Amino acid sequence: MNLLPLNKTLSTPTKLEKTALLFCVGLSVIAFLFPELLTEHLQPAINKILGYLGSPFFILVNLLLFSVIAIAISPLGQRKIGGTQALVEFSTFGWLSMLFAAGMGSGLIFWGVAEPALHIVNSPLKQSLYPNHQTSGLALTLVNWGAHAWALYAVFGLVLGGLTRNSGTAGDISAPVISATKGVINRAWQLQLSFSIKLIAILAIFFGVVGTIANSTLLLRKGLELELGVESALFSGFIIIFLIALLYTISAKLGLKKGIQTLSKFNVFLAFALIAWLLIFVPIQPIIDIAIGGTWDYIQLITTGTWQFESVLNDPAWATGWTYNYYFWWLAWGPFVGVFLAKISQGRPVWQYILGVVFVPTFVTIIWFSVFSGSAIAWDQTHNAGILEAIKADYTQGLFVFFEQLGWQGGLLIWSSLLLLLIFVATSADSAVLVIRQLSGASEAQTWSLYAWSFALGLCAFVLLVQNNEPLNRSVAIIGALPFLIIFILQLIGFIKEFTNELINEE
């Protein structure tokens, strides 16, 4: 029996939270003191593991994509997330804004121009299968950022969202695994297993978001360098991370409706304003051409190429540094995006949930990359602007070099993009802090917990920023995802087991 006063109980960190914070801060300090451990040992080790696990996991995500489509159009699509009594809490626009901002909004700003351009300049796909480098470059980008990633998030939300009545509390990340091991291990071991699952999930979320903050800071810093002539990279990086941390801390403290939803809605309006501006002031035909051709190549890749992905590449090892790395990054984000989706999607029919989580963001992603890469590439070809060459030299400057070609509009677009990126990364981080605290058992009254996690995220992101190594950021982002893959498979087994039993009992 707990004899401590209530306020004392609420102010005391749980064992899980203390352990997780110690791991995260400790690893950050070690990385800062011995940076060679990251570049000379950690990064090569992660790449080697990806070489073994990447292809099987890619096929698993393929299966999950087609599985969620089948669920949506089956009678199961009529079920409600959270059960028959669950009620919808957020408007459709607010719901879509939050899930998109939490899922990957910041990455679209970072790679909107750069990634398709890189794949066009040096196409990883075999020329005989995909002869048009412009459309195949967009298609390959969409494989990394499109339906597969969102299907993975959707599965996490379904598994954790109370779709089965017996799977435990909605958002309990260990409940499906406990279900899978029921009858195999005793209660004491189940408690230890639950602790370990939540700890690994917290680490996966933490480092996944840290990689995103570090990457976003690289682009923000490049923008300030080009626009304001800022020369001190570390000082400007520190200021940027401080602003991001301040923003996501305030947003997380305000909560879902006042903080996260408000920022997410603002960003969606700003993002569509940027797209509309480009569509008005740059030639639209190249955008339409690359959108149609890229989408067609993307459909071909989804239906045929992704099942034997390495066979359509010039160099199979390319997938390890790009596509497989991305998919494990989405896996790292899966625990927090899944719990977040489960929290904000209660009461919605499963078909609507899958439509909103998989198809709407994929459609927006196609539009985004088509508009940004299509307009930049067409401008480069028409005006010999050197955009592709700039991206080859440093892909963080591609967006800015393109915007600078647009005269008086360029400065406005650059600053709007920087603001958009700043808020997008904040809305990802505030959602992550919310879920990390939920997983660790922290109470909403524990403000020290909010500040501690906010500080830890900022500290680790700054350590990465010092290295100034974007591929390293991606490697660090999937540290927790590699062990979490085992947990994810057990979650799927537990979910299928409970769901099958429930359907049998209903019949």
Salt bridges, closest charged atoms under 4 A:
GLU89 OE2 - LYS257 NZ 3.83
GLU115 OE2 - HIS119 NE2 3.18
GLU225 OE2 - LYS222 NZ 3.57
GLU389 OE2 - LYS392 NZ 3.93
ASP394 OD2 - LYS222 NZ 3.07
GLU470 OE2 - ARG474 NE 2.89
GLU498 OE2 - LYS182 NZ 3.82
GLU502 OE2 - ARG79 NH1 2.66
GLU502 OE2 - ARG165 NH1 3.91
GLU506 OE2 - ARG79 NH2 2.87
GLU506 OE2 - ARG165 NH2 2.98
